[in-house]
Structures are given as C-alpha cells and as structure tokens.
C-alpha cells in the first residue's frame, strides 16, 4: 500500500512538471492582439493561404509577427506550414544564403571577420551628410523603428538567415519571433531557441481569456 502511495505521488509530480503546451481553441481578433503590447507596423507581402491577416511589428526590442486564421483548424494546418516556411533554416550551399526560398524577412547574422560567432561591436561615426558616417543602411524603411538592420561598410555578411527563428501556434494565431542578441563584452551572441519560444508563449498569455 505504501509503495502504491509513493507511485501516485510521483505521478502527480510528473504531471505538474509537464511543460507541454495546452491547446487553445479560442478565436482571436486583431483587437485582441493589442493586449499583448505588440505595436503593429506593417503587412507581409507574402500570401498565406486561408489566412485573414499577416502582420509584423515590435515588442520589447524585437520584431514579432502574427498570422491570423478564421479557425483553429486552419491555423493547425495552413498556419503550421506558414510558420515552418518563414523560419526555415537551410545549409549554406549558395553564397551566404541560409534561409528557405519562401522566407520573406531575413537578417544578416555574423561577419566574416569574426570566426567564433560573435559580431564585432558597431561604432557609429557621425561625420557624413546623412549623419550615419560609414554605415550602409540595408533597409531605410526601418531607420526609425526599434531596430536598424545595417552592416558596416567593408564587412561581409557570413550568413543571411530567417529574421524569425521560431514560432508558436495559439488558438487561431501563428506567432513568430526574432531572437535577441545578447552582449557578452567581446561581442554579441544570439539567444537560444528555447528562450525565444518562452518569450512567444509569455506574449500569448497576455491575450484575453
């Protein structure tokens, strides 16, 4: 009897420590997404079959995107496919391309001058007419957003990867997130996939119940 009681206690502990995602069947609107704090800035150019909205914006210093579907079932099928396509990493076989051909938003991560995965710190030089010195702007439309996507002139991008590294599905939504870069003194390293997914889950928890 005592052994049986011990087994039951272990089962309760294991079940409580299970980190599996709880399935959400709620249908969210774009108004609901505002509760997360995401500041929507634009629309995707890519057409996502059966989706009702596909928008990107910023939250807490990183870019985040939301693809919305009319039903949870569509999110599980069409949405899952869209999430995988927009976060697809591939082995570099052509120049520095490390993203799938359907990835719309990409970002350069790493420079050829630094072989250990750290990006050299960028020193902005304000001695030119545009105020940006020797900086080459890759996407001028994002100049005044939370993040500037630029490469110092003279340095070559090692790999061009998907901007969004991970995604989650929450109800009728697919939420994609950009990983943050953390400064370790010598340079910057990208955060782990687990941390990016945790951030996305915490963002989804802010949606109305």
Protein Blocks (a to p, Z undefined) as FASTA:
>chain_A
ZZmmmmmmmmmmmmmmpcbdcddfbdcdfklmmmnopacfbdcfbdcehiabdcdddeeh
iacdddddfbfklmmmmmmmmmmmmmcccddfehjacbdfklmbdcdedjfklmnopacd
dddddfbfnonojaccfblmlmmmmbdcdddehiacfbdcdfblbdcdehjaccdddddd
ddehjaccdddfklmmmmmmmmmmmpcZZ
